[in-house]
């Protein structure tokens, strides 16, 4: 029996891509799905969004008591309550954007199997929902920061410049994790452990001032979250605190965390774009 001539069947059908053919459609679908997801998350809840705010506030309350009354790490740090709450809220955004993205594609298996749309919509919608929550949380942080005695400064206008690299880092990981989870289900428990490591490896519970230089510099070089948190402390809360380039040992060393963010973003898109046409089959 002769082999079937596949050329007679025409060009092979390619599955939906990551970006699609219309970037405006990609953006519109991402925003629409994010808004729908944000509304459904609190549908039927009496307190609604307050439940989203309670988690970082409760964590802040517990950690503040522990690290000022028992361990006494933050007792002598200027504006420590504001630093702690800001760090928790920023890390909560990163944690939500990445952990929820892990299963985001598989959770929408019925949608992915039946409808052709740019697959990148799914992790982008997760990232946008995390941004929605972050903006609302930051309003509560602003009230708390002002109540602790921090005076408003023009540097507060630089906040979007801090949230941009944070979002790019989380977005790159969201694409990478959501694509890998379709093939490897071990990604979820592994990432939960990694998040715990990143939480303690970032200056949230402590400030870098208490660390010797031989530990302080590598923390800022190798952890983009640490770089962002150090700069947020300097720009938003305490102008006398070291900025990110001083903590890194020089402006040139900030190229390392910048390269890590860019590398994660490129790698995440490359992996997701490669896997996008086969996602429905793998599910």
C-alpha positions in Angstrom: 0.0 0.0 0.0 1.5 3.3 -1.1 1.9 6.0 1.5 -0.7 8.8 1.5 0.6 11.9 -0.3 0.1 14.6 2.3 0.8 17.3 -0.3 -2.5 16.5 -2.0 -4.3 17.4 1.2 -3.1 21.0 1.0 -1.3 23.1 3.5 -1.5 21.8 7.1 -3.9 23.6 9.4 -2.1 25.7 12.0 -3.7 26.3 15.4 -4.5 29.7 16.9 -1.4 31.8 17.6 -0.5 33.7 20.7 -1.0 37.2 19.2 -3.5 36.5 16.4 -3.7 38.8 13.4 -5.1 41.9 15.0 -3.4 43.4 18.0 -6.5 45.6 18.7 -8.6 42.5 19.0 -6.0 41.1 21.4 -6.2 44.1 23.6 -10.0 44.3 23.5 -10.5 40.7 24.4 -7.9 40.9 27.2 -9.6 43.9 28.8 -13.1 42.4 28.3 -12.1 39.0 29.9 -10.3 40.8 32.7 -13.3 43.0 33.6 -15.6 39.9 33.4 -13.2 37.9 35.6 -12.9 40.8 38.1 -16.7 41.1 38.4 -17.3 37.3 38.7 -14.7 37.0 41.5 -16.9 39.0 43.9 -20.3 38.1 42.5 -22.7 37.1 45.2 -20.4 38.3 48.0 -21.8 40.7 50.5 -18.5 42.4 51.3 -17.3 42.2 47.7 -13.9 43.8 47.1 -13.2 44.1 50.8 -12.3 40.4 50.9 -9.5 41.1 48.4 -8.2 43.9 50.7 -8.5 41.8 53.9 -5.8 39.3 52.9 -2.8 41.7 52.7 -4.1 43.7 55.7 -4.4 40.6 57.9 -0.9 39.4 56.8 0.4 42.9 57.6 -1.2 42.9 61.0 0.3 39.5 62.0 3.8 40.3 60.6 3.9 43.8 62.1 3.2 42.4 65.6 5.7 39.6 65.2 8.5 41.7 63.8 8.1 44.7 66.1 7.1 43.0 69.4 8.8 39.6 69.4 11.6 39.4 66.8 12.0 43.2 66.8 13.5 43.6 63.3 11.4 46.6 62.4 11.2 48.4 65.7 14.0 50.9 64.9 13.2 51.3 61.1 11.7 54.6 60.2 8.1 54.3 58.9 8.4 50.5 59.2 4.6 49.9 59.1 4.3 51.8 55.8 7.3 49.9 54.4 5.9 46.6 55.4 2.4 47.2 54.1 3.7 48.6 50.8 5.9 45.6 50.3 3.1 43.1 51.1 0.8 44.8 48.6 3.3 44.8 45.8 4.3 41.2 46.4 0.6 40.2 46.6 0.2 41.6 43.1 3.2 39.6 41.9 2.0 36.5 43.6 -1.6 36.8 42.3 -0.5 37.5 38.7 1.8 34.5 38.5 0.1 31.9 40.7 -3.3 32.5 39.1 -1.8 32.4 35.6 -0.4 28.9 36.2 -3.7 27.1 35.7 -5.4 30.0 33.7 -5.2 28.2 30.3 -6.2 24.8 31.6 -9.1 26.3 33.6 -10.5 27.7 30.4 -10.2 24.4 28.5 -13.8 24.5 27.1 -13.2 28.0 25.8 -9.8 27.1 24.3 -11.1 24.0 22.6 -14.2 25.6 21.0 -13.2 29.1 20.1 -10.4 30.5 18.0 -8.9 33.6 19.6 -5.4 34.9 20.4 -4.2 32.6 23.2 -2.2 35.3 24.9 -5.5 36.8 26.0 -5.7 34.4 28.9 -2.5 35.2 30.8 -2.9 38.9 29.9 -6.4 39.0 31.4 -5.0 37.4 34.6 -2.3 40.1 34.7 -4.9 42.9 34.2 -7.1 41.6 37.0 -4.0 41.6 39.3 -3.4 45.2 38.3 -7.1 46.1 39.0 -6.7 44.7 42.5 -3.3 46.4 43.0 -4.7 49.9 42.1 -7.5 49.4 44.7 -5.1 48.1 47.3 -2.8 51.1 46.7 -5.6 53.5 47.6 -5.8 51.8 51.0 -2.0 51.9 51.2 -2.0 55.6 50.4 -4.4 56.4 53.3 -2.3 54.3 55.7 1.0 55.8 54.6 -0.4 59.3 55.1 -1.7 58.3 58.5 1.8 57.1 59.6 3.2 60.6 59.0 4.7 60.2 55.6 4.5 63.5 53.7 3.4 63.6 50.1 6.2 64.2 47.6 6.5 64.7 43.9 8.4 61.4 43.7 5.0 59.7 44.2 4.4 60.4 40.5 7.1 57.9 39.7 4.9 55.1 41.0 3.9 53.9 37.4 7.6 53.6 36.6 8.0 51.1 39.4 4.8 49.2 38.5 5.8 48.8 34.9 8.9 46.6 35.4 7.0 44.7 38.1 4.2 44.0 35.6 6.7 43.0 32.9 8.4 40.6 35.2 5.1 39.1 36.3 3.8 39.0 32.8 6.8 37.2 31.5 6.4 34.6 34.2 2.7 34.4 33.6 3.2 33.4 30.0 5.9 30.9 30.8 4.1 29.2 33.7 0.7 29.0 31.9 2.3 27.4 28.8 4.4 25.0 30.8 1.6 23.9 33.1 -0.4 22.5 30.1 2.4 19.9 29.6 3.9 19.6 33.1 1.4 19.7 36.0 4.3 19.8 38.5 4.7 23.5 37.7 2.1 24.5 40.2 3.5 23.1 43.4 7.0 24.1 42.3 6.0 27.7 41.7 4.3 27.8 45.1 7.6 26.9 46.7 9.4 29.5 44.6 7.0 32.2 45.7 7.7 31.4 49.3 11.5 31.7 48.6 11.0 35.0 46.8 8.9 36.4 49.7 11.7 35.9 52.2 14.5 36.7 49.7 12.9 40.1 49.1 13.1 43.1 51.5 9.5 42.9 52.8 9.9 41.9 56.4 13.3 43.6 56.7 15.2 46.4 55.1 18.5 46.0 53.3 20.2 48.4 55.7 20.5 45.5 58.3 22.4 43.3 55.8 26.2 43.4 55.2 27.3 44.5 51.7 28.3 41.0 50.7 24.7 39.9 51.0 23.0 43.2 50.2 24.4 43.7 46.7 23.6 40.1 45.4 20.0 40.4 46.7 19.4 43.5 44.6 21.3 42.1 41.6 19.6 38.8 41.3 16.1 39.6 42.5 14.2 42.2 40.4 11.6 42.3 43.1 14.2 43.4 45.7 15.3 46.2 43.3 11.7 47.5 42.9 10.9 47.3 46.6 14.1 49.1 47.6 13.3 51.9 45.1 9.7 52.1 46.3 10.8 52.6 49.8 13.1 55.4 48.8 10.7 57.1 46.4 7.4 56.6 48.1 8.1 56.5 51.9 11.5 57.5 53.2 13.8 59.7 51.0 16.6 59.1 53.5 16.6 55.4 52.7 19.1 54.1 50.1 17.9 54.0 46.5 18.2 51.0 44.3 21.5 51.9 42.6 23.1 52.7 46.0 21.9 49.3 47.3 23.2 47.6 44.2 26.6 49.2 44.5 26.3 51.5 41.5 24.0 52.3 38.6 25.7 49.9 36.2 24.7 47.0 38.4 21.0 47.7 37.9 21.5 46.3 34.4 21.6 42.8 35.9 18.0 42.9 37.3 16.9 44.7 34.2 18.4 42.0 32.0 16.7 39.4 34.1 13.3 41.0 33.6 13.8 41.4 29.9 15.1 37.8 29.6 12.1 36.4 31.5 9.7 38.4 29.3 11.3 37.2 26.0 11.6 33.6 27.2 8.0 33.6 28.4 6.6 35.0 25.1 8.8 32.6 23.1 7.6 29.5 25.0 4.0 30.6 25.0 4.0 31.6 21.3 5.6 28.2 20.5 3.0 26.2 22.5 -0.1 28.3 21.6 -1.1 26.4 18.4 -0.9 23.1 20.3 -2.6 24.1 23.5 -6.0 22.7 22.6 -4.5 19.4 21.7 -2.4 19.1 24.8 -5.4 19.8 27.0 
